[in-house]
Amino acid sequence: MTPKRLPARVLAVTLTGAAVLVLLGACAGAPGPNNVAEIGTGHISGFWPGLWHGLIMPITFVVSLFNDEIGVYDVHNNGGWYNFGFLLGAIIIFGGGRRGSARRGRKPA
């Protein structure tokens, strides 16, 4: 028996996905004056940083498991708009109900 080879398209998609994950992981929040809760700063994150943090949340979460100085959520935020952006980013990255709303071919009764 000879093992089956993966089609070139599957390999290309897998490698592209891995590269995108590595690049997004490089954008995860690092410790600093704007990400540390104990330091009062004039920096306030709004909708757009919340959206970005929601998009990179899966990668940031994995990094935060191994590094206590990395947080998934920016504590210096403006409240509702940051939360909305964060939630919207998380919904976008996880598919946003796309599969649930897709029409399926149903047989007539």
C-alpha positions in Angstrom: 0.0 0.0 0.0 1.3 3.4 -0.9 0.2 6.4 1.2 -2.1 8.9 -0.6 -0.5 12.3 -1.2 -2.4 15.5 -0.3 -3.6 17.5 -3.3 -1.5 20.6 -4.0 -4.5 22.9 -3.3 -5.0 21.4 0.2 -1.3 21.8 1.0 -1.3 25.4 -0.3 -4.4 26.4 1.8 -2.9 24.7 4.9 0.4 26.5 4.6 -1.3 29.8 3.8 -3.5 29.4 6.9 -0.5 28.6 9.1 1.3 31.7 7.8 -1.7 33.9 8.5 -1.9 32.6 12.1 1.8 33.2 12.7 1.4 36.8 11.3 -1.6 37.5 13.4 0.1 36.0 16.5 2.9 38.5 16.0 0.3 41.3 16.5 -0.9 40.0 19.9 -0.8 42.6 22.7 2.6 42.9 24.4 3.1 44.1 28.0 3.6 47.8 28.2 2.2 51.0 29.6 -1.0 50.7 27.6 -1.8 47.1 28.6 -1.0 47.0 32.3 -4.0 47.5 34.6 -2.1 49.0 37.5 -0.6 51.9 35.5 -3.0 54.8 34.8 -2.5 56.1 31.3 -4.3 58.5 29.1 -4.6 55.8 26.5 -8.2 54.6 26.0 -9.1 51.9 23.5 -12.3 52.4 21.5 -14.2 50.5 18.8 -11.3 49.9 16.3 -8.8 48.5 18.9 -11.6 46.4 20.3 -12.4 45.0 16.8 -8.7 44.2 16.3 -8.4 42.5 19.7 -11.5 40.4 18.9 -10.0 39.3 15.6 -6.6 38.3 17.2 -8.3 36.9 20.3 -7.7 33.1 19.6 -4.0 33.7 19.1 -3.7 36.0 22.0 -5.5 33.5 24.2 -3.0 30.7 23.3 -0.1 33.0 24.0 -1.6 34.1 27.3 -1.7 30.5 28.5 2.1 30.5 28.4 2.9 34.1 29.3 1.2 35.8 32.3 2.1 39.3 31.0 -0.2 38.9 28.0 -3.9 39.7 28.3 -6.7 38.9 25.9 -8.7 42.1 26.8 -7.4 45.7 27.0 -8.3 47.0 30.4 -7.9 50.6 29.3 -11.1 50.8 27.2 -14.0 53.2 26.8 -16.6 50.6 27.7 -19.5 49.8 25.3 -17.8 50.7 22.0 -14.7 48.6 22.9 -16.9 45.7 24.0 -18.9 45.9 20.8 -15.8 45.9 18.6 -14.3 43.0 20.6 -17.5 41.0 20.3 -17.8 41.8 16.6 -14.2 40.8 15.9 -14.7 37.5 17.8 -17.9 36.8 15.8 -16.1 37.5 12.5 -13.1 35.3 13.3 -15.3 32.3 14.4 -17.6 32.4 11.4 -20.5 34.5 12.7 -23.3 32.0 12.2 -22.5 31.6 8.5 -23.0 27.9 8.7 -26.2 28.1 10.6 -27.8 30.5 8.2 -26.7 28.7 5.0 -29.6 27.3 3.0 -29.5 23.5 2.8 -31.1 21.6 0.1 -34.3 20.1 1.6 -36.4 17.5 0.1 -40.1 18.5 -0.3 -42.3 16.7 2.2 
